[in-house]
Amino acid sequence: PSQHGGYSGMWFTLYTQQRNGFKRVPQKTEPRKPDQETGSKPYKSSLSPPIQETVFYTSSPSLKRLVKPFFFTIGFTGCAFGSAAIWQYEYLKSRVQNYFDEARADWMDKLRPQKNGDFRKQVNKWWNSLSEGQRTVTGIIAANVFVFCLWRIPCMQRTMITYFTSNPASRVLCSPMLLSTFSHFSLFHMAANMYVLWSFSSSIVSLLGREQFMAVYLSAGVISTFVSYVSKVTTGRFGPSLGASGAIMTILAAVCTKMPEAKLAIILLPMFTFTAGNALKAIIAMDTAGLVLGWKFFDHAAHLGGAVFGIWYVTYGHELIWKNREPLVKAWHEMRSKSRGKGGGGSH
């Protein structure tokens, strides 16, 4: 498939080693008009990797097929930010209690005899050494590894192609917009994207916080896929895509916009450095050229969609969305208070 997936082509080190892994567009076989319509009879291409078992149809999807993905994108983004606001509220609310629980646990640990070479102790030590951003993206990386393993199971191939690759000509349109963001068929593609995400994790979480970062990342995956859908339908260049590069481009663009003077370097050529602002301009220029000229190796539309969303969010979106979450949090607080009051009403 080749839609939002793109083999990460450019690797950067941002201050600490930040690289840009692009959504790979797994080589797509594109017959003259590789179109897929649910009502037409499909035929399969004979590509060797299972992920490239692309199904093509004889008629072109119309713009009407973008209606559902459009509303899914808006609805999912709203739910992502709403859930993040509630998550942050619950976290802050329980913070004091957790502090006392942890203090008591530390005291109990001191009373227990210590085991030398205890594996659990080593894991805890490693976990505690990570930054909040690194701990946050560990779950995302684990999900990507899990999906990568599913691609290796022969009986899962049809399911993976249907739900974990995105294509505006496919029978299933909405759920793959999110699921394909966690999907990689190539080990190199996944490793490159996850390395970039890990490298930028500390910077982006320090800028946005854990909860807001998760809302931005998940929304970015869906938004970049929708932009890819629009591009494919309007240009008639279809094919399945997968990969986290659209979401990662959002993170990259957000950090480079907020820290334009930070130094970046190509990972294999650390002696050459340049500013994050210039790197972002170069990436956008390359993806724009790729989109206009019809390059097929990367999903340039998804990259551009992710980059534009990242720039917009740290410039305007944070003020428009995150800073206006108070009414939702207040409503949630009142609902929680009422339910607690009902639960304790019989004690008087």
DRENNU-169187 format. One record per residue (C-alpha): residue in one letter; x, y, z. Coordinates in steps of 0.001 Angstrom, whole numbers, always signed. Example, Ala and Ser with C-alpha at 12.3 -4.5 7.8 and 13.67 -1.06 7.14 Angstrom:
REM residues 2
+------+---------+---------+---------+
| rest |       X |       Y |       Z |
+------+---------+---------+---------+
|    A |  +12300 |   -4500 |   +7800 |
|    S |  +13670 |   -1060 |   +7140 |
+------+---------+---------+---------+
REM end
This chain:
REM residues 348
+------+---------+---------+---------+
| rest |       X |       Y |       Z |
+------+---------+---------+---------+
|    P |      +0 |      +0 |      +0 |
|    S |   +1143 |   +3476 |    -411 |
|    Q |    -930 |   +6117 |   +1138 |
|    H |      +8 |   +7610 |   +4381 |
|    G |   +2855 |   +5302 |   +4840 |
|    G |   +6136 |   +6483 |   +3604 |
|    Y |   +9516 |   +5006 |   +4273 |
|    S |  +11285 |   +7489 |   +6380 |
|    G |  +13678 |   +9140 |   +4092 |
|    M |  +15274 |  +11962 |   +6034 |
|    W |  +16772 |  +11525 |   +9443 |
|    F |  +17534 |  +14516 |  +11585 |
|    T |  +19005 |  +15075 |  +14974 |
|    L |  +17327 |  +17922 |  +16771 |
|    Y |  +19481 |  +19219 |  +19568 |
|    T |  +19392 |  +15787 |  +21116 |
|    Q |  +19036 |  +13584 |  +18001 |
|    Q |  +15799 |  +14417 |  +16350 |
|    R |  +15124 |  +12931 |  +13026 |
|    N |  +12266 |  +13113 |  +10615 |
|    G |  +10763 |   +9796 |   +9598 |
|    F |   +8271 |  +10158 |   +6823 |
|    K |   +5096 |   +8212 |   +6286 |
|    R |   +6094 |   +5614 |   +3877 |
|    V |   +4151 |   +4996 |    +817 |
|    P |   +4758 |   +1278 |    +391 |
|    Q |   +5375 |    +791 |   -3237 |
|    K |   +2094 |    +993 |   -4873 |
|    T |   +1265 |    -676 |   -8115 |
|    E |    -890 |   +1762 |   -9878 |
|    P |   -2542 |    +380 |  -13003 |
|    R |   -3543 |   +3098 |  -15342 |
|    K |   -6385 |   +4012 |  -13032 |
|    P |   -6051 |   +2136 |   -9798 |
|    D |   -9469 |   +2900 |   -8457 |
|    Q |  -11585 |   +1034 |   -5978 |
|    E |  -15305 |   +1297 |   -5649 |
|    T |  -17324 |    -795 |   -3312 |
|    G |  -19819 |   -1734 |   -5960 |
|    S |  -17334 |   -2943 |   -8585 |
|    K |  -15715 |   -6317 |   -8899 |
|    P |  -12136 |   -6229 |   -7590 |
|    Y |   -9013 |   -7914 |   -8851 |
|    K |   -5799 |   -8298 |   -6879 |
|    S |   -2340 |   -7252 |   -7855 |
|    S |    +358 |   -9868 |   -7576 |
|    L |   +2921 |   -8044 |   -5459 |
|    S |   +5045 |  -10169 |   -3208 |
|    P |   +4736 |   -8410 |    +162 |
|    P |   +1302 |   -9141 |   +1613 |
|    I |    +822 |   -5463 |   +2308 |
|    Q |   +1016 |   -4784 |   -1367 |
|    E |   -1919 |   -7011 |   -2225 |
|    T |   -3720 |   -3927 |   -3404 |
|    V |   -7297 |   -4267 |   -4550 |
|    F |   -8227 |   -2148 |   -7539 |
|    Y |  -11647 |   -1330 |   -8953 |
|    T |  -12838 |    -189 |  -12297 |
|    S |  -14585 |   +3064 |  -11340 |
|    S |  -13170 |   +6155 |   -9648 |
|    P |  -14369 |   +7189 |   -6188 |
|    S |  -16186 |  +10493 |   -6236 |
|    L |  -15872 |  +13415 |   -3853 |
|    K |  -18945 |  +12056 |   -2052 |
|    R |  -16711 |   +9417 |    -525 |
|    L |  -14934 |  +12172 |   +1394 |
|    V |  -18060 |  +13166 |   +3332 |
|    K |  -17826 |  +10381 |   +5920 |
|    P |  -14069 |  +10816 |   +6452 |
|    F |  -14586 |  +14579 |   +6825 |
|    F |  -17115 |  +14204 |   +9636 |
|    F |  -15062 |  +11410 |  +11192 |
|    T |  -12028 |  +13715 |  +11240 |
|    I |  -13946 |  +16509 |  +12951 |
|    G |  -15666 |  +14168 |  +15410 |
|    F |  -12527 |  +12244 |  +16291 |
|    T |  -10471 |  +15399 |  +16787 |
|    G |  -13122 |  +16851 |  +19088 |
|    C |  -13300 |  +13628 |  +21102 |
|    A |   -9501 |  +13416 |  +21311 |
|    F |   -9138 |  +16895 |  +22784 |
|    G |  -12186 |  +16482 |  +25025 |
|    S |  -10843 |  +13197 |  +26390 |
|    A |   -7419 |  +14755 |  +26915 |
|    A |   -8931 |  +17615 |  +28922 |
|    I |  -10819 |  +15168 |  +31155 |
|    W |   -7733 |  +12972 |  +31477 |
|    Q |   -5700 |  +15968 |  +32650 |
|    Y |   -8413 |  +16914 |  +35152 |
|    E |   -8499 |  +13404 |  +36613 |
|    Y |   -4710 |  +13247 |  +36752 |
|    L |   -4374 |  +16548 |  +38612 |
|    K |   -7193 |  +15570 |  +40945 |
|    S |   -5491 |  +12355 |  +41977 |
|    R |   -1998 |  +13820 |  +42147 |
|    V |   -2044 |  +14635 |  +45857 |
|    Q |   -3330 |  +11192 |  +46795 |
|    N |    -726 |   +9573 |  +44581 |
|    Y |   +1986 |  +11613 |  +46264 |
|    F |   +1102 |  +10197 |  +49673 |
|    D |    +724 |   +6687 |  +48260 |
|    E |   +4161 |   +6870 |  +46673 |
|    A |   +5723 |   +8249 |  +49845 |
|    R |   +4274 |   +5340 |  +51816 |
|    A |   +5459 |   +2861 |  +49185 |
|    D |   +9000 |   +4271 |  +49358 |
|    W |   +8954 |   +3928 |  +53136 |
|    M |   +7782 |    +316 |  +52882 |
|    D |  +10497 |    -448 |  +50320 |
|    K |  +13130 |    +726 |  +52764 |
|    L |  +11818 |   -1715 |  +55373 |
|    R |  +11907 |   -4662 |  +52965 |
|    P |  +15192 |   -6494 |  +52382 |
|    Q |  +16716 |   -5380 |  +49079 |
|    K |  +17365 |   -7995 |  +46405 |
|    N |  +20551 |   -7585 |  +44407 |
|    G |  +20106 |   -7871 |  +40660 |
|    D |  +16338 |   -7784 |  +40920 |
|    F |  +15038 |   -7495 |  +37331 |
|    R |  +11989 |   -5512 |  +38370 |
|    K |  +14183 |   -3059 |  +40219 |
|    Q |  +16330 |   -2560 |  +37120 |
|    V |  +13255 |   -1975 |  +34964 |
|    N |  +11898 |    +571 |  +37452 |
|    K |  +15250 |   +2321 |  +37532 |
|    W |  +15311 |   +2527 |  +33727 |
|    W |  +11693 |   +3716 |  +33584 |
|    N |  +12294 |   +6432 |  +36165 |
|    S |  +15333 |   +7628 |  +34213 |
|    L |  +13163 |   +8468 |  +31195 |
|    S |  +11722 |  +11912 |  +30601 |
|    E |   +7952 |  +12351 |  +30743 |
|    G |   +7903 |  +12601 |  +26957 |
|    Q |   +9803 |   +9346 |  +26521 |
|    R |   +7496 |   +7552 |  +28940 |
|    T |   +4502 |   +8935 |  +27053 |
|    V |   +5593 |   +7681 |  +23636 |
|    T |   +6616 |   +4262 |  +24960 |
|    G |   +2978 |   +3172 |  +24709 |
|    I |   +2732 |   +4476 |  +21135 |
|    I |   +5891 |   +2599 |  +20168 |
|    A |   +4589 |    -593 |  +21800 |
|    A |   +1341 |    -300 |  +19808 |
|    N |   +3306 |    +105 |  +16575 |
|    V |   +5444 |   -2943 |  +17346 |
|    F |   +2321 |   -4983 |  +18097 |
|    V |    +693 |   -4021 |  +14783 |
|    F |   +3962 |   -4729 |  +12962 |
|    C |   +3903 |   -8256 |  +14409 |
|    L |    +306 |   -8724 |  +13238 |
|    W |   +1467 |   -8107 |   +9668 |
|    R |   +3651 |  -11220 |  +10040 |
|    I |    +648 |  -13510 |  +10653 |
|    P |    -532 |  -14906 |   +7282 |
|    C |   -4163 |  -15356 |   +8298 |
|    M |   -4316 |  -11679 |   +9358 |
|    Q |   -3329 |  -10259 |   +5973 |
|    R |   -6812 |   -9528 |   +4679 |
|    T |   -7839 |   -7864 |   +7940 |
|    M |   -4647 |   -5819 |   +8071 |
|    I |   -5050 |   -4577 |   +4499 |
|    T |   -8683 |   -3645 |   +5142 |
|    Y |   -8291 |   -1886 |   +8490 |
|    F |   -4617 |    -949 |   +8822 |
|    T |   -4030 |    +660 |   +5433 |
|    S |   -5958 |   +3733 |   +4333 |
|    N |   -7373 |   +4280 |    +869 |
|    P |  -10254 |   +6553 |    -196 |
|    A |  -11287 |   +3862 |   -2677 |
|    S |  -11499 |   +1151 |     -34 |
|    R |  -14665 |    -403 |   +1359 |
|    V |  -13749 |    +766 |   +4892 |
|    L |  -12914 |   +4466 |   +5086 |
|    C |  -12954 |   +5825 |   +8631 |
|    S |  -11317 |   +3427 |  +11102 |
|    P |   -8194 |   +2995 |   +8910 |
|    M |   -7625 |   +6750 |   +9176 |
|    L |   -6546 |   +6141 |  +12769 |
|    L |   -5359 |   +2529 |  +12667 |
|    S |   -3024 |   +3037 |   +9706 |
|    T |   -1139 |   +5599 |  +11812 |
|    F |     +81 |   +2680 |  +13960 |
|    S |    +752 |    +393 |  +11010 |
|    H |   +4113 |    -415 |   +9385 |
|    F |   +4928 |   -3342 |   +7125 |
|    S |   +8662 |   -2664 |   +6854 |
|    L |  +10889 |   -2981 |   +9931 |
|    F |  +13081 |    -152 |   +8667 |
|    H |  +10045 |   +2095 |   +8154 |
|    M |   +8791 |   +1449 |  +11680 |
|    A |  +12225 |   +1773 |  +13308 |
|    A |  +12903 |   +5062 |  +11527 |
|    N |   +9546 |   +6603 |  +12438 |
|    M |   +9713 |   +5428 |  +16050 |
|    Y |  +13245 |   +6766 |  +16410 |
|    V |  +12101 |  +10179 |  +15234 |
|    L |   +9117 |  +10101 |  +17583 |
|    W |  +11362 |   +9093 |  +20495 |
|    S |  +13853 |  +11851 |  +19656 |
|    F |  +11221 |  +14588 |  +19583 |
|    S |   +9170 |  +13251 |  +22497 |
|    S |  +10865 |  +15229 |  +25280 |
|    S |  +10636 |  +18529 |  +23386 |
|    I |   +6999 |  +18207 |  +22344 |
|    V |   +5726 |  +16965 |  +25707 |
|    S |   +7569 |  +19751 |  +27505 |
|    L |   +5808 |  +22205 |  +25166 |
|    L |   +2296 |  +20744 |  +25286 |
|    G |   +2109 |  +18401 |  +28247 |
|    R |   +1324 |  +14698 |  +28076 |
|    E |   -2429 |  +14894 |  +27601 |
|    Q |   -2421 |  +17649 |  +24993 |
|    F |    +378 |  +15876 |  +23109 |
|    M |   -1667 |  +12680 |  +22854 |
|    A |   -4668 |  +14612 |  +21527 |
|    V |   -2491 |  +16380 |  +18951 |
|    Y |    -711 |  +13177 |  +17872 |
|    L |   -3861 |  +11107 |  +17389 |
|    S |   -5711 |  +13964 |  +15693 |
|    A |   -2713 |  +14548 |  +13434 |
|    G |   -2818 |  +10951 |  +12253 |
|    V |   -6459 |  +11280 |  +11224 |
|    I |   -6110 |  +14786 |   +9766 |
|    S |   -3062 |  +13896 |   +7660 |
|    T |   -4890 |  +10841 |   +6342 |
|    F |   -7886 |  +12968 |   +5385 |
|    V |   -5609 |  +15349 |   +3471 |
|    S |   -4172 |  +12303 |   +1718 |
|    Y |   -7709 |  +11141 |    +862 |
|    V |   -8524 |  +14536 |    -650 |
|    S |   -5342 |  +14513 |   -2702 |
|    K |   -5920 |  +10997 |   -4007 |
|    V |   -9534 |  +11621 |   -4965 |
|    T |   -8809 |  +14921 |   -6705 |
|    T |   -5743 |  +13651 |   -8592 |
|    G |   -7019 |  +10139 |   -9303 |
|    R |   -3848 |   +8575 |   -7888 |
|    F |   -5065 |   +5826 |   -5604 |
|    G |   -3395 |   +3194 |   -3508 |
|    P |   -3283 |   +2054 |    +114 |
|    S |    -996 |   +3798 |   +2613 |
|    L |    +220 |   +3214 |   +6130 |
|    G |   +2648 |   +4662 |   +8635 |
|    A |   +3033 |   +7235 |  +11389 |
|    S |   +4794 |   +9860 |   +9282 |
|    G |   +1828 |  +12226 |   +8950 |
|    A |   +1445 |  +12402 |  +12739 |
|    I |   +5211 |  +12638 |  +13210 |
|    M |   +5366 |  +15508 |  +10717 |
|    T |   +2917 |  +17367 |  +12957 |
|    I |   +5215 |  +16875 |  +15945 |
|    L |   +8279 |  +17847 |  +13916 |
|    A |   +6598 |  +20971 |  +12538 |
|    A |   +5303 |  +22001 |  +15965 |
|    V |   +8735 |  +21732 |  +17585 |
|    C |  +10525 |  +23437 |  +14679 |
|    T |   +7978 |  +26277 |  +14733 |
|    K |   +8348 |  +26841 |  +18471 |
|    M |  +12124 |  +26322 |  +18483 |
|    P |  +13238 |  +27618 |  +15054 |
|    E |  +16821 |  +28269 |  +16167 |
|    A |  +17383 |  +24774 |  +17565 |
|    K |  +20187 |  +22943 |  +15791 |
|    L |  +19443 |  +19924 |  +13619 |
|    A |  +21823 |  +17536 |  +11927 |
|    I |  +21455 |  +14684 |   +9474 |
|    I |  +22043 |  +11618 |  +11579 |
|    L |  +24729 |  +10090 |   +9350 |
|    L |  +26446 |  +13449 |   +8826 |
|    P |  +26513 |  +15034 |  +12304 |
|    M |  +29184 |  +17525 |  +11262 |
|    F |  +26630 |  +19412 |   +9124 |
|    T |  +24117 |  +21359 |  +11203 |
|    F |  +21277 |  +23721 |  +10326 |
|    T |  +18426 |  +25385 |  +12151 |
|    A |  +15095 |  +23699 |  +12792 |
|    G |  +13314 |  +26517 |  +10968 |
|    N |  +15340 |  +25981 |   +7793 |
|    A |  +14900 |  +22210 |   +8026 |
|    L |  +11136 |  +22600 |   +8209 |
|    K |  +11111 |  +24889 |   +5164 |
|    A |  +13200 |  +22379 |   +3209 |
|    I |  +10930 |  +19469 |   +4145 |
|    I |   +7782 |  +21382 |   +3178 |
|    A |   +9389 |  +22434 |    -116 |
|    M |  +10350 |  +18838 |    -901 |
|    D |   +6885 |  +17485 |    -107 |
|    T |   +5240 |  +20254 |   -2122 |
|    A |   +7425 |  +19372 |   -5097 |
|    G |   +6637 |  +15694 |   -4629 |
|    L |   +2912 |  +16382 |   -4556 |
|    V |   +2970 |  +18630 |   -7634 |
|    L |   +5241 |  +16349 |   -9650 |
|    G |   +3420 |  +13185 |   -8637 |
|    W |   +6275 |  +11395 |   -6888 |
|    K |   +4927 |   +8121 |   -5553 |
|    F |   +7428 |   +6831 |   -2998 |
|    F |   +6141 |   +9006 |    -147 |
|    D |   +2638 |  +10167 |    +650 |
|    H |   +3534 |  +13838 |    +265 |
|    A |     -38 |  +15015 |    +822 |
|    A |    -129 |  +13321 |   +4232 |
|    H |   +3226 |  +14861 |   +5139 |
|    L |   +2062 |  +18334 |   +4142 |
|    G |   -1233 |  +17884 |   +5972 |
|    G |    +630 |  +16876 |   +9124 |
|    A |   +3126 |  +19737 |   +8823 |
|    V |    +456 |  +22389 |   +8260 |
|    F |   -1581 |  +21078 |  +11196 |
|    G |   +1495 |  +21181 |  +13454 |
|    I |   +2348 |  +24754 |  +12469 |
|    W |   -1271 |  +25869 |  +12815 |
|    Y |   -1754 |  +24192 |  +16173 |
|    V |   +1217 |  +25729 |  +17988 |
|    T |    +506 |  +29113 |  +16388 |
|    Y |   -3282 |  +29329 |  +16771 |
|    G |   -4829 |  +25991 |  +17689 |
|    H |   -3522 |  +25849 |  +21236 |
|    E |   -5220 |  +29159 |  +22012 |
|    L |   -8437 |  +28264 |  +20184 |
|    I |   -8836 |  +24701 |  +21445 |
|    W |   -6827 |  +23852 |  +24540 |
|    K |   -7208 |  +27176 |  +26318 |
|    N |  -10983 |  +26985 |  +25896 |
|    R |  -11398 |  +23605 |  +27561 |
|    E |  -12618 |  +25029 |  +30879 |
|    P |  -16381 |  +24732 |  +30127 |
|    L |  -15967 |  +21029 |  +29374 |
|    V |  -13827 |  +20434 |  +32455 |
|    K |  -16308 |  +22359 |  +34601 |
|    A |  -19223 |  +20308 |  +33257 |
|    W |  -17275 |  +17111 |  +33929 |
|    H |  -16460 |  +18269 |  +37468 |
|    E |  -20124 |  +19028 |  +38182 |
|    M |  -21202 |  +15679 |  +36792 |
|    R |  -18633 |  +13891 |  +38946 |
|    S |  -19724 |  +15872 |  +42019 |
|    K |  -23395 |  +15000 |  +41458 |
|    S |  -22679 |  +11311 |  +40982 |
|    R |  -20539 |  +11307 |  +44131 |
|    G |  -23295 |  +13072 |  +46039 |
|    K |  -25848 |  +10483 |  +44976 |
|    G |  -23513 |   +7679 |  +45940 |
|    G |  -23008 |   +9038 |  +49442 |
|    G |  -26568 |  +10191 |  +50072 |
|    G |  -27505 |   +7246 |  +52304 |
|    S |  -24911 |   +7932 |  +54956 |
|    H |  -26781 |  +10796 |  +56615 |
+------+---------+---------+---------+
REM end
